[in-house]
Amino acid sequence: MASINSKALVVLLIIGMAAIPALGNSGGPPYLNQDGDPTVKYGCSCHNNGAASERAVVMITSVPIMYELGESYEFTIKVADSLTLSGGNGNSKAGFLLSSDSIGVFSWNEEQEIRIAADSEADISHSETDSDGVWIVTWTAPSNDSGTVNFWLAGNSVDGGGIPDAEDYWNLLAFSISPPGTIAEGEDDATLSTRTISVGDYDSLFLLEETDAEKEAKRQEALSMKIYEQGSMFYWFSLTALIIGALVQREILERKYDDGPEYLASELAYPQALRQLFFSLVSFVIAVRWLAEDAVLEFPPRAILDPEAQNVTDLTSFVIGFTFLLSGWFAYGFYRTILAARAKPKVKDLL
């Protein structure tokens, strides 16, 4: 029994020791790594076997070139796995640690999972890993000239396995903001400029070039779409022109040979004419309303699909044009019905 208890104690001890890094990092990265160095400057010694990885993309935007005394600047921090950003199946949970070397003050919206970094009151980090990997923080510059302010940003993208292992990636980013008066006002508006600073796998994210085959495929796709759209437009235009042309020819021939629509009794003609007039006006009003409101008519409707769905067809021009054509067709039917009511009855109509 003593032997069994000893073995169980050893197993529990090993599990507890393995879990220490995970539990220690569950509320954000520690200020010091396992080597006793500041994590934000020297990196993490537990994730990815202690080595920085290009797969961890660390980015911060809206960084000014020069700060003004007491001015606040809103930074957006993004940490992600480059494989995930490029559409692959990579890590989705990220964390960060940001330091300004105790110069200035950081603030943030309480809804974001951010906290004061452990063992460092002037630095900030995440309180929970975030699948989005985006945080917005405000840095307020000091009220006195503190010289150049140096910043360090550490970010890691983890696989969510619960333990720091070789599948978790981290990277470091360092930048600085110049003190007031460094750049003269009006010098190419440099004092108003902000920067986006990043580190990571640029080849897969920012310098990715399309192959000749991919470029040709996109060109062919754009060309085929253009031909399809123009072909559809000319088809419906030609069909409409043929229909109108046939009606005009009919009217000309009827007048030439003194022929017209057959006689229709007034008790049948006028109700039919009123219905045609009603539908003509309704169709015309609907078409004008759609045209005035810049309506977008798609099939299938996005209301029953994902709002970002791409497999929809824009039928706006077709539907509006068809509605105008329908209005004209009913109007022509109204005109022909009135002619039929006014036509002289023949013998067969009286019998």
VOVODREN-861996 format. One line per 2 residues: number of its first residue (from 1); for each residue x, y, z of N, C-alpha, C, O. Coordinates in steps of 0.2 Angstrom, whole numbers, plus 5000, padded with zeros to 4 digits. Atoms other than C-alpha are relative to their C-alpha. Layout:
NUM	X Y Z X Y Z X Y Z X Y Z; ...
This chain:
1	5004 4994 5000 5000 5000 5000 5004 5006 5000 5003 5011 4997; 4996 4994 5000 5014 5012 5004 5004 5001 4993 5005 5007 4991
3	4997 4999 5007 5022 5008 4987 4995 5003 4995 4997 5008 4991; 5005 4998 5005 5006 5012 4978 4999 5008 5002 4999 5012 4997
5	5001 4993 4998 5004 5029 4988 5006 5004 4998 5005 5009 4996; 4994 4997 5002 5022 5033 4984 5000 5002 4992 5002 5007 4990
7	5001 5000 5008 5019 5030 4965 4995 5006 4999 4996 5010 4994; 5005 4995 5001 5003 5041 4966 5003 5007 5001 5001 5011 4998
9	4998 4993 4999 5012 5055 4974 5005 5002 4995 5005 5008 4994; 4995 4998 5006 5026 5055 4961 4996 5002 4994 4998 5007 4991
11	5004 4998 5006 5013 5055 4947 4997 5007 5001 4998 5011 4997; 5003 4993 4999 5004 5070 4955 5005 5005 5000 5003 5011 4998
13	4995 4995 5000 5020 5079 4958 5002 5002 4993 5003 5008 4992; 4998 4999 5007 5025 5077 4940 4995 5004 4996 4997 5009 4993
15	5006 4996 5003 5008 5083 4934 5000 5007 5002 4999 5012 4998; 5000 4993 4998 5009 5098 4945 5005 5004 4998 5004 5010 4996
17	4994 4996 5002 5026 5103 4940 4999 5002 4992 5001 5007 4990; 5001 4998 5008 5021 5102 4921 4995 5005 5000 4995 5009 4995
19	5005 4995 5000 5006 5112 4925 5001 5007 5002 4998 5012 5001; 4998 4994 4997 5015 5126 4934 5000 5006 4995 4998 5011 4996
21	5000 4995 5005 5019 5136 4918 4994 5002 4997 4992 5008 4996; 5006 4999 5003 5002 5134 4911 4996 5004 5005 4992 5009 5003
23	5004 4996 4995 4994 5140 4928 5003 5007 5001 4999 5012 5002; 4997 4993 4999 5006 5154 4930 4999 5005 4994 4999 5011 4995
25	5001 4995 5006 5003 5161 4912 4992 5000 4999 4991 5004 4994; 5007 4999 5001 4984 5159 4913 4997 5007 5000 4992 5008 4997
27	5002 4993 4999 4982 5177 4918 5004 5005 4996 5004 5011 4998; 4996 4995 5004 4994 5184 4905 5007 4998 5001 5009 4994 5006
29	4993 5002 5000 5013 5182 4902 5003 5003 5006 5001 5009 5008; 4997 4998 4994 5024 5184 4918 5005 5006 4998 5007 5006 4992
31	4995 4994 5002 5035 5200 4919 5007 4997 4999 5010 4999 4994; 4994 5003 5001 5050 5189 4921 4999 4993 4997 4995 4989 4999
33	5001 5007 5003 5053 5173 4910 5004 4995 5005 5006 4997 5010; 4997 5005 4996 5060 5157 4917 5008 5001 5001 5011 4998 5006
35	4993 4998 4999 5078 5164 4915 5001 5006 5004 5007 5008 5005; 4999 4994 4995 5075 5179 4926 5000 5006 4996 5002 5011 4999
37	4999 4994 5004 5075 5191 4911 4993 5003 4999 4988 4999 4999; 5007 4998 5002 5060 5203 4907 4998 4997 4994 5001 4997 4989
39	5003 5003 5005 5049 5194 4896 4999 5004 4994 5000 5002 4988; 5002 4996 5005 5044 5209 4886 5006 5002 4995 5006 5004 4990
41	4994 4998 5003 5062 5212 4881 5004 4994 4997 5008 4994 4992; 4996 5006 5002 5070 5195 4880 4996 4994 4998 4999 4989 4996
43	5004 5005 5002 5055 5184 4876 4998 4995 5005 5001 4995 5011; 5002 5005 4996 5047 5169 4883 5004 4994 4999 5006 4992 4994
45	4996 5006 5000 5057 5154 4888 4997 4993 5001 5000 4988 5001; 5004 5006 5000 5043 5142 4889 4996 4998 4994 4996 4992 4992
47	5004 5002 5006 5033 5143 4873 5006 4999 4994 5011 5002 4994; 4996 5001 5006 5041 5136 4857 5007 4999 5001 5012 5001 4998
49	4993 5002 4998 5056 5129 4866 5004 5006 5001 5011 5006 5001; 4996 4994 4998 5061 5147 4871 5003 5004 4994 5006 5008 4995
51	4997 4996 5006 5064 5153 4853 4994 5004 4997 4988 5002 4996; 5005 4996 5003 5055 5167 4844 4999 4997 4993 5003 4993 4990
53	5002 5003 5007 5045 5162 4828 4997 5005 4996 4994 5010 4998; 5002 4996 5005 5042 5171 4812 4992 4999 4999 4989 5003 4996
55	5008 5001 5000 5024 5163 4813 4996 5005 5004 4990 5006 5003; 5003 4995 4995 5020 5175 4827 5000 5007 4997 5006 5010 4997
57	5000 4993 5003 5015 5191 4819 4997 5005 5005 4992 5004 5008; 5001 4995 4995 5015 5206 4831 5000 5007 4997 5004 5009 4994
59	5001 4994 5004 5008 5222 4825 4997 5005 5005 4993 5004 5009; 5003 4995 4996 5004 5239 4833 4999 5006 4995 5004 5008 4991
61	5001 4995 5005 4996 5253 4823 4998 5007 5004 4998 5007 5010; 5001 4993 4998 4993 5272 4825 5005 5003 5005 5004 5006 5010
63	4995 4998 4996 5010 5275 4833 5003 5007 4997 5005 5007 4992; 4998 4993 5002 5015 5294 4832 5008 5000 4999 5011 4996 5003
65	4993 4999 5000 5033 5299 4827 5002 5004 5005 5008 5002 5008; 4998 4996 4995 5033 5312 4840 4994 5001 5005 4989 5002 5002
67	5006 4999 4995 5023 5314 4856 5000 5007 5002 5005 5011 5002; 5001 4993 4997 5016 5330 4863 4999 4999 5008 4996 4994 5010
69	5001 5000 4993 5016 5333 4882 4993 4999 5002 4989 5003 5000; 5006 5002 4998 5001 5325 4890 4995 4998 4995 4989 4997 4997
71	5005 5002 5005 4993 5320 4874 4999 4992 5000 5003 4989 5002; 5002 5007 4999 4984 5303 4873 5000 4997 4992 4998 5001 4988
73	4999 5003 5007 4987 5291 4858 4997 4993 5001 4998 4989 5005; 5003 5006 5000 4976 5276 4854 5004 4995 4996 5004 4996 4990
75	4996 5005 5004 4986 5261 4849 4995 4994 4999 4991 4992 5003; 5004 5006 5001 4978 5245 4841 5006 4994 5000 5010 4995 4995
77	4995 5006 5000 4988 5229 4845 4997 4994 4997 4991 4992 4999; 5003 5007 5003 4986 5213 4835 5005 4995 5000 5011 4996 4998
79	4996 5005 4999 4994 5197 4838 4997 4994 4997 4991 4992 4998; 5003 5005 5003 4991 5182 4827 5005 4995 4997 5011 4997 4996
81	4996 5005 5004 4998 5166 4818 5000 5002 4993 4994 5002 4990; 5000 4999 5007 5003 5170 4801 4997 4995 4995 4994 4997 4990
83	5004 5005 5004 4996 5154 4795 4993 5001 5000 4989 5000 4995; 5007 4999 5000 4979 5158 4801 4998 5006 4996 4993 5006 4993
85	5001 4994 5003 4980 5176 4794 5000 4998 4992 4996 5001 4988; 5000 5002 5007 4984 5168 4777 4995 4995 4998 4995 4993 4992
87	5005 5004 5002 4969 5157 4777 5001 4992 5002 4997 4988 5001; 4999 5007 4998 4977 5141 4785 4997 4998 5006 4994 5002 5009
89	5003 5002 4994 4973 5131 4800 5005 5000 5005 5009 4996 5007; 4995 4998 4995 4984 5139 4813 4997 5001 5006 4992 5000 5008
91	5003 4998 4993 4983 5145 4831 4995 5006 4999 4995 5010 4995; 5005 4995 5000 4969 5156 4835 4999 5004 5007 4996 5009 5007
93	5000 4996 4994 4972 5162 4853 5007 5004 5001 5012 5001 5000; 4994 4996 4999 4984 5176 4857 5000 5004 5006 4995 5005 5010
95	4999 4996 4994 4991 5186 4871 5006 5006 4999 5009 5005 4994; 4995 4995 5001 5003 5201 4873 5002 5003 5007 4999 5002 5012
97	4997 4997 4995 5014 5211 4885 5003 5006 4998 5007 5006 4993; 4998 4993 5003 5017 5230 4882 5003 5004 5006 5001 5004 5011
99	4996 4996 4995 5030 5241 4891 5002 5006 4997 5004 5006 4991; 4997 4994 5002 5035 5259 4890 5005 5002 5004 5007 5008 5005
101	4995 4998 4995 5048 5258 4903 4998 5005 5005 5002 5009 5007; 5003 4996 4994 5037 5266 4916 4999 5008 4998 4999 5012 5002
103	5001 4993 5002 5035 5282 4905 4993 5001 4997 4992 4997 4993; 5006 5000 5002 5018 5288 4902 4995 4995 5004 4997 4991 5008
105	5005 5004 4997 5002 5280 4907 4995 4996 4995 4993 4999 4990; 5004 5004 5004 4992 5266 4899 4993 5000 5003 4992 4999 5009
107	5007 5001 4997 4973 5265 4900 4996 4996 4994 4998 4996 4989; 5004 5004 5005 4959 5254 4891 4993 5000 5002 4991 5001 5008
109	5007 5001 4999 4941 5250 4890 5000 4994 5005 5003 4988 5003; 5001 5005 4995 4936 5239 4905 4997 4993 4997 4999 4988 4999
111	5003 5006 5003 4927 5227 4893 5005 4996 4997 5004 4990 4995; 4995 5004 5003 4943 5222 4885 5004 4996 5006 5005 4998 5011
113	4997 5004 4995 4952 5208 4894 5008 5002 5001 5012 4998 4999; 4993 4998 4999 4968 5218 4899 5001 5002 5007 4996 5003 5011
115	4999 4999 4993 4976 5220 4916 5007 5003 5001 5011 5003 4996; 4994 4998 4999 4991 5228 4924 5005 4993 5000 5003 4988 5003
117	4996 5006 5000 5006 5216 4921 5002 4998 5007 5003 5002 5011; 4998 5002 4994 5011 5205 4935 5007 5002 5002 5011 5002 4997
119	4994 4997 4998 5025 5212 4945 5003 5006 4997 5009 5008 4997; 4998 4993 5003 5026 5228 4935 4994 5004 4999 4990 5003 4995
121	5005 4996 4999 5014 5241 4939 4999 5005 4993 4993 5007 4992; 5000 4995 5006 5018 5252 4923 4999 4996 4994 4997 4999 4989
123	5001 5004 5006 5016 5238 4910 4993 4997 5000 4990 4996 5005; 5007 5003 5000 5000 5230 4904 5001 4993 4996 5005 4992 4992
125	5000 5006 5004 4996 5213 4897 4992 4997 5000 4988 5001 5003; 5007 5003 5001 4980 5202 4893 4999 4996 5007 5003 4994 5010
127	5002 5004 4994 4970 5194 4907 4998 4993 4998 4997 4989 5002; 5003 5007 5003 4963 5180 4896 5003 5000 4993 5003 5005 4989
129	4998 5001 5007 4969 5173 4879 4994 5002 4996 4988 5001 4998; 5005 4997 5004 4959 5181 4865 5000 4997 4993 5006 4997 4990
131	5000 5003 5007 4954 5172 4849 5000 5005 4995 5003 5003 4989; 5000 4995 5005 4952 5188 4840 5008 5003 5000 5010 5005 4994
133	4993 4997 5000 4970 5194 4845 5001 5007 4999 5006 5009 4997; 4999 4993 5002 4966 5212 4844 4998 5004 5007 4993 5002 5010
135	5001 4996 4994 4967 5225 4859 5001 5007 4998 5005 5009 4994; 4999 4993 5001 4965 5244 4859 5001 5003 5007 4998 5002 5011
137	4998 4997 4994 4974 5253 4872 5002 5008 4999 5004 5009 4993; 4999 4993 5001 4977 5272 4875 5007 5001 5004 5007 4999 5010
139	4994 4998 4996 4995 5278 4880 5000 5008 5001 4999 5012 4996; 5000 4993 4999 4995 5296 4888 5007 5002 5001 5010 4999 5006
141	4993 4998 4999 5012 5304 4886 5001 5004 5006 4996 5007 5009; 4998 4997 4994 5021 5311 4901 4999 5008 4999 4999 5011 4994
143	5001 4992 5000 5017 5330 4906 5007 5003 5000 5007 5009 4998; 4993 4997 5001 5036 5333 4906 5004 4996 4995 5003 4991 4993
145	4996 5003 5006 5049 5330 4892 5004 4995 5003 5009 4996 5007; 4996 5005 4997 5056 5313 4896 5004 4997 4995 5007 4991 4995
147	4996 5003 5005 5066 5311 4880 4997 4995 4996 4990 4995 4996; 5003 5005 5004 5064 5297 4868 4997 4995 5004 5000 4992 5009
149	5004 5006 4997 5051 5284 4874 5001 4994 4997 4999 4993 4991; 4999 5007 5003 5056 5266 4871 4994 4996 5002 4992 4995 5008
151	5005 5005 4999 5042 5253 4869 5002 4993 4999 5006 4992 4994; 4999 5007 5001 5043 5234 4870 4993 4997 5000 4989 4998 5004
153	5006 5004 5001 5029 5223 4864 5001 4993 4998 5005 4991 4994; 4999 5007 5001 5029 5204 4866 4993 4997 4999 4988 4999 5002
155	5007 5003 5002 5015 5194 4858 5001 4992 4999 5006 4990 4996; 5000 5007 5002 5011 5175 4857 4994 4998 4998 4988 5000 5000
157	5006 5003 5003 4999 5165 4847 5000 4992 5002 5005 4989 5000; 5000 5007 4997 4994 5148 4856 4995 4996 4997 4990 4998 4994
159	5004 5004 5003 4986 5133 4850 4994 4998 5005 4989 4994 5003; 5005 5002 4996 4974 5132 4865 5000 4993 5004 4995 4991 5007
161	4999 5006 4997 4981 5116 4872 5000 5000 5007 4999 4995 5011; 5000 5000 4993 4982 5122 4889 5007 5000 5003 5008 5001 5009
163	4993 5000 4997 5001 5120 4891 5005 5003 4995 5003 5003 4989; 4995 4997 5004 5016 5130 4884 5004 4994 4996 5008 4991 5000
165	4997 5005 5004 5023 5119 4870 5003 5002 4994 5003 5008 4992; 4997 4998 5006 5032 5119 4853 4995 5003 4995 4997 5006 4990
167	5005 4998 5004 5016 5123 4845 4997 5007 5001 4993 5010 4998; 5002 4993 4999 5014 5140 4853 5006 5005 4998 5012 5003 4999
169	4995 4996 5003 5023 5154 4845 5000 5007 5003 4995 5010 5004; 4999 4993 4997 5030 5171 4851 5005 5004 4996 5009 5001 4992
171	4995 4996 5003 5039 5186 4844 5000 5007 5004 4996 5008 5008; 4999 4994 4997 5045 5203 4850 5001 5006 4995 5003 5005 4989
173	5000 4994 5004 5043 5221 4844 5003 5005 5004 5000 5006 5009; 4997 4995 4997 5053 5236 4849 4999 5007 4996 5001 5006 4990
175	5000 4994 5004 5050 5254 4844 5000 5006 5005 5000 5005 5011; 4999 4994 4996 5052 5272 4850 4996 5006 4997 4994 5006 4991
177	5003 4994 5002 5043 5289 4850 5004 5006 5002 5006 5006 5008; 4995 4994 4998 5053 5305 4849 4997 5005 5004 4991 5006 5004
179	5003 4995 4995 5051 5319 4862 4998 5006 4996 4999 5007 4990; 5002 4994 5003 5043 5335 4858 5005 5005 4998 5011 5005 5001
181	4995 4996 5003 5052 5347 4847 5005 4997 4996 5009 5001 4993; 4996 5004 5004 5061 5334 4838 4999 5001 4993 5004 5002 4989
183	5002 4999 5007 5052 5337 4822 4997 5007 5000 4992 5008 5003; 5003 4993 5000 5048 5355 4817 4993 5000 4996 4992 4996 4992
185	5007 5000 5003 5030 5359 4813 5000 5002 4993 5004 5006 4991; 5000 4999 5007 5026 5359 4795 5005 4997 4996 5006 4998 4989
187	4995 5004 5004 5040 5348 4790 4997 4994 4997 4998 4988 5000; 5003 5006 5004 5031 5337 4777 4994 4997 5005 4993 4991 5004
189	5005 5003 4996 5017 5335 4790 5002 4994 5004 4998 4990 5006; 4998 5006 4997 5028 5323 4799 4998 5000 5007 4997 4994 5010
191	5002 5000 4993 5022 5328 4816 4993 4997 5001 4991 4995 5006; 5007 5003 5000 5004 5322 4811 5000 4993 4998 4995 4990 4998
193	5000 5007 5003 5010 5305 4804 5000 4995 5006 5002 4996 5011; 5000 5006 4995 5007 5289 4813 5003 4994 4996 5003 4994 4990
195	4997 5006 5003 5015 5272 4809 4996 4994 5002 4993 4993 5007; 5001 5007 4998 5011 5254 4809 5006 4996 5000 5010 4996 4995
197	4993 5004 4999 5025 5243 4816 4998 4993 5001 4994 4992 5005; 5002 5007 5000 5025 5225 4814 5006 4995 4999 5011 4998 4997
199	4995 5005 5001 5036 5209 4815 4997 4994 4999 4991 4992 5002; 5003 5006 5001 5033 5192 4808 5001 4997 4993 5006 5000 4990
201	4999 5004 5006 5032 5181 4793 4998 5005 4994 4992 5004 4991; 5002 4995 5006 5032 5195 4779 4999 4996 4994 4994 4998 4990
203	5001 5003 5007 5034 5183 4765 4994 4997 4999 4991 4997 4993; 5006 5003 5001 5018 5174 4768 4994 5005 5001 4988 5003 4999
205	5005 4995 4999 5008 5190 4773 5000 5006 4996 4995 5008 4993; 5000 4993 5003 5014 5206 4765 5004 5000 4993 5003 5004 4989
207	4996 5000 5006 5026 5201 4751 4998 4994 4996 5002 4992 4992; 5002 5006 5004 5016 5186 4744 4998 5002 4993 4994 5006 4992
209	5001 4999 5007 5017 5187 4726 4996 4995 4996 4997 4989 4997; 5004 5005 5004 5004 5179 4714 5004 4997 4994 5009 5000 4991
211	4996 5003 5005 5011 5166 4702 4997 5003 4993 4991 5005 4993; 5002 4998 5007 5009 5169 4683 4993 4997 4999 4988 4999 4996
213	5006 5004 5001 4996 5155 4683 4994 5003 5004 4988 5004 5001; 5005 4997 4996 4986 5164 4697 4997 5006 4997 4991 5008 4997
215	5002 4993 5003 4986 5181 4688 4996 4998 4994 4991 5002 4993; 5003 5001 5006 4981 5173 4672 4993 4997 5001 4988 4999 4998
217	5007 5002 4998 4966 5164 4681 4996 5005 5002 4990 5005 5000; 5004 4994 4998 4960 5180 4688 4998 5004 4994 4993 5007 4994
219	5001 4996 5006 4962 5189 4672 4994 4997 4996 4990 5000 4993; 5005 5004 5004 4952 5175 4663 4993 5001 5003 4988 5001 5000
221	5006 4999 4996 4939 5176 4677 4996 5006 4999 4990 5007 4998; 5002 4993 5001 4937 5195 4675 4997 5001 4993 4992 5004 4992
223	5002 5000 5007 4936 5193 4656 4993 4997 4999 4989 4999 4996; 5006 5004 5001 4923 5180 4657 4994 5003 5003 4988 5003 5000
225	5006 4996 4997 4912 5190 4669 4998 5006 4996 4992 5007 4996; 5002 4994 5004 4913 5205 4658 4996 4998 4994 4992 5001 4992
227	5004 5003 5006 4908 5195 4643 4993 4998 5002 4988 4999 4998; 5006 5003 4997 4894 5187 4653 4995 5006 5001 4989 5006 4998
229	5005 4994 4998 4887 5204 4659 4998 5004 4993 4993 5006 4992; 5001 4997 5006 4889 5212 4642 4995 4996 4995 4991 4999 4992
231	5004 5005 5004 4881 5197 4633 4993 5000 5002 4988 5001 4998; 5007 5000 4997 4866 5197 4645 4997 5007 4998 4991 5007 4996
233	5003 4993 5002 4864 5216 4642 4998 5000 4993 4992 5003 4992; 5002 4999 5007 4864 5215 4623 4995 4995 4999 4991 4996 4994
235	5005 5005 5002 4853 5199 4623 4993 5003 5002 4989 5003 4998; 5007 4997 4998 4839 5208 4633 4999 5006 4996 4993 5008 4995
237	5001 4994 5004 4842 5224 4624 4997 4998 4993 4992 5001 4990; 5002 5002 5007 4840 5215 4607 4993 4997 5000 4989 4998 4996
239	5007 5003 4999 4825 5205 4613 4995 5005 5001 4989 5005 4997; 5005 4994 4999 4816 5221 4619 4999 5004 4993 4994 5006 4992
241	5001 4996 5007 4820 5230 4602 4996 4996 4995 4992 4999 4991; 5004 5004 5005 4813 5215 4592 4993 5000 5002 4989 5001 4997
243	5007 5000 4998 4797 5215 4602 4997 5007 4999 4991 5007 4996; 5002 4993 5001 4795 5234 4601 4999 5001 4992 4994 5004 4990
245	5000 4999 5007 4799 5233 4582 4994 4996 4997 4991 4999 4992; 5006 5004 5003 4786 5219 4579 4994 5004 5001 4989 5004 4997
247	5006 4996 4998 4773 5230 4588 4999 5006 4995 4993 5007 4993; 5000 4994 5004 4777 5245 4578 4998 4998 4993 4994 5001 4989
249	5001 5003 5007 4777 5235 4561 4993 4998 5000 4989 4999 4995; 5007 5002 5000 4760 5228 4566 4995 5006 5000 4991 5006 4996
251	5004 4994 5000 4753 5245 4569 5000 5004 4993 4995 5006 4991; 4999 4997 5007 4760 5252 4552 4996 4996 4995 4992 4999 4991
253	5004 5004 5005 4752 5237 4543 4993 5000 5001 4989 5000 4996; 5008 5000 4999 4735 5238 4551 4998 5007 4997 4992 5007 4994
255	5002 4993 5003 4734 5257 4546 5000 5000 4993 4996 5003 4989; 4999 5000 5007 4740 5253 4529 4994 4996 4996 4992 4998 4991
257	5005 5004 5003 4727 5240 4525 4993 5001 5004 4989 4997 5003; 5006 4999 4997 4714 5247 4536 4997 4994 5004 4991 4993 5004
259	5002 5006 4996 4714 5233 4548 5002 5001 5007 5006 5006 5008; 4998 4998 4993 4714 5233 4567 4997 4994 5004 4996 4989 5001
261	5002 5005 4995 4709 5223 4582 4993 4998 4999 4989 5002 4997; 5007 5002 5001 4693 5213 4581 4996 5003 5005 4998 5005 5011
263	5005 4997 4996 4678 5220 4589 4999 4996 5007 4999 4990 5007; 5001 5003 4993 4675 5217 4608 4995 5004 5003 4995 5011 5004
265	5006 4997 4996 4659 5221 4617 5002 5004 5005 5007 5003 5009; 4998 4995 4995 4660 5236 4628 5000 4997 5007 5004 4999 5012
267	5001 5003 4994 4654 5226 4643 5006 4995 5002 5007 4994 5008; 4994 5004 4999 4669 5215 4641 5007 5004 5000 5012 5003 5003
269	4994 4996 5002 4682 5228 4634 5002 5005 5006 5008 5005 5008; 4998 4995 4995 4681 5241 4648 5002 4997 5006 5007 5000 5009
271	4997 5003 4994 4683 5230 4663 5007 4998 4999 5012 4998 5003; 4993 5003 5002 4698 5222 4654 5005 5006 4999 5011 5005 5002
273	4996 4994 5001 4705 5239 4649 5002 5003 5007 5008 5005 5008; 4998 4998 4994 4704 5245 4667 5005 4996 5004 5009 4999 5007
275	4995 5004 4997 4713 5230 4674 5007 5001 4997 5012 5001 5001; 4993 4999 5003 4727 5233 4661 5003 5006 5002 5009 5007 5003
277	4998 4994 4998 4728 5251 4665 5003 5000 5008 5008 5003 5009; 4998 5000 4993 4729 5247 4684 5007 4997 5001 5012 4999 5004
279	4994 5004 4999 4743 5234 4682 5006 5004 4996 5012 5004 4999; 4995 4996 5003 4752 5246 4670 5003 5006 5005 5009 5007 5005
281	4998 4995 4995 4752 5260 4683 5004 4997 5006 5009 5000 5008; 4997 5003 4995 4757 5249 4697 5007 4998 4999 5012 4999 5002
283	4993 5002 5002 4772 5242 4688 5004 5006 4999 5010 5005 5001; 4996 4994 5001 4778 5259 4683 5002 5003 5006 5007 5005 5007
285	4998 4998 4993 4777 5265 4701 5005 4996 5003 5010 4999 5006; 4995 5005 4997 4786 5250 4707 5007 5001 4997 5012 5002 5001
287	4993 5000 5004 4800 5252 4694 5003 5007 5002 5009 5007 5003; 4997 4993 4999 4802 5271 4697 5002 5000 5008 5007 5003 5009
289	4998 5000 4993 4803 5268 4716 5006 4996 5001 5010 4999 5005; 4994 5004 4999 4816 5255 4715 5006 5004 4997 5011 5004 4999
291	4995 4996 5003 4826 5266 4703 5002 5006 5004 5008 5008 5005; 4999 4995 4996 4824 5281 4714 5004 4999 5007 5008 5003 5009
293	4997 5002 4994 4829 5272 4730 5007 4996 4999 5010 4994 5004; 4994 5003 5001 4845 5264 4722 4999 4993 5003 5004 4991 5006
295	5001 5007 4997 4838 5247 4727 5005 4995 4997 5007 4995 4991; 4996 5005 5002 4849 5232 4726 4996 4993 5001 4994 4991 5006
297	5004 5006 5000 4840 5216 4721 5004 4994 4998 5007 4994 4992; 4996 5005 5001 4849 5200 4722 4997 4993 5001 4992 4993 5005
299	5002 5007 4999 4846 5181 4721 5006 4996 5001 5010 4996 4997; 5005 5000 4995 4846 5172 4732 5001 5006 5005 5006 5009 5005
301	5000 4994 4996 4842 5186 4744 5005 4999 5006 5005 4993 5009; 4995 5000 4995 4856 5190 4757 4996 4998 5007 4999 4996 5012
303	5004 5001 4993 4842 5189 4771 5000 4993 5002 4999 4991 5008; 5000 5007 4998 4842 5170 4770 5007 4997 4999 5007 4991 5000
305	4993 5002 5001 4861 5169 4767 5004 5003 5005 5002 5008 5009; 4995 4996 4996 4876 5174 4776 5001 5007 4997 5002 5007 4991
307	4999 4993 5003 4878 5193 4774 5006 5001 4996 5006 5005 4991; 4994 4999 5004 4895 5191 4767 5001 4995 4994 5006 4994 4991
309	5000 5005 5005 4890 5177 4755 5002 5003 4993 5000 5009 4991; 4998 4998 5007 4898 5179 4737 4996 4997 4995 4996 4999 4989
311	5003 5003 5005 4887 5167 4728 4993 5003 4999 4988 4999 4998; 5006 4997 5002 4873 5179 4724 5001 5004 4994 5006 5006 4992
313	5000 4997 5006 4868 5187 4708 4996 5007 5000 4991 5007 5003; 5003 4993 5000 4864 5206 4706 4995 5000 4994 4997 5000 4988
315	5005 4999 5006 4848 5207 4696 4996 5006 5000 4991 5007 4997; 5003 4994 4999 4844 5225 4700 4998 5003 4993 4992 5005 4992
317	5001 4997 5006 4846 5231 4682 4994 4996 4996 4990 4999 4993; 5005 5005 5003 4836 5216 4675 4993 5001 5002 4989 5002 4998
319	5006 5000 4997 4822 5217 4687 4996 5007 4999 4991 5007 4997; 5003 4993 5001 4819 5236 4685 4999 5001 4993 4993 5004 4991
321	5001 5000 5007 4821 5235 4666 4994 4996 4998 4989 4998 4994; 5006 5004 5001 4808 5221 4666 4994 5003 5002 4989 5002 4999
323	5006 4997 4997 4796 5230 4677 4998 5006 4996 4992 5007 4995; 5002 4995 5005 4796 5245 4665 4997 4997 4994 4992 5000 4991
325	5003 5004 5006 4794 5233 4650 4993 4998 5002 4989 4998 4998; 5007 5003 4998 4779 5225 4660 4995 5006 5000 4989 5005 4998
327	5004 4994 4999 4772 5242 4663 4998 5002 4993 4992 5004 4991; 5002 4999 5007 4773 5246 4644 4996 4995 4997 4992 4997 4993
329	5004 5005 5003 4766 5230 4639 4992 5000 5002 4988 4999 4998; 5007 4999 4998 4750 5232 4650 4997 5007 4997 4991 5007 4995
331	5002 4994 5003 4749 5250 4643 4998 4999 4993 4993 5001 4991; 5002 5002 5007 4749 5243 4625 4994 4996 5000 4990 4997 4996
333	5006 5004 5000 4736 5230 4630 4994 5005 5001 4989 5003 4998; 5006 4995 4999 4725 5245 4637 4998 5003 4993 4992 5004 4992
335	5001 4996 5006 4727 5254 4621 4997 4995 4994 4992 4998 4991; 5003 5005 5005 4723 5238 4610 4993 4999 5002 4988 4998 4998
337	5006 5001 4998 4708 5235 4621 4995 5005 4998 4989 5004 4996; 5004 4995 5002 4701 5252 4618 4998 5000 4993 4993 5002 4991
339	5001 5000 5007 4703 5251 4600 4995 4994 4998 4991 4995 4994; 5005 5005 5001 4694 5234 4600 4993 5002 5002 4988 5000 4999
341	5007 4998 4998 4679 5242 4609 4997 5005 4995 4991 5005 4995; 5003 4995 5005 4678 5256 4596 5000 4997 4993 4997 5001 4989
343	5000 5003 5007 4680 5244 4581 4992 4999 4998 4988 4998 5003; 5007 5001 5003 4664 5242 4570 4999 4993 5001 5003 4989 4998
345	5001 5008 4999 4656 5225 4574 4998 4998 4993 4995 5001 4988; 5001 5004 5006 4655 5213 4559 4994 4996 5001 4991 4995 5007
347	5006 5004 5000 4641 5202 4555 5001 4994 5005 4996 4993 5009; 4999 5006 4996 4649 5187 4564 4999 5002 5008 4998 4998 5012
349	5000 4998 4993 4650 5198 4580 4993 5002 5002 4991 5002 5008; 5007 4998 4998 4631 5203 4579 4996 4993 5001 4991 4993 5004
351	5004 5006 5000 4625 5185 4577 5001 4996 5006 4998 4991 5007
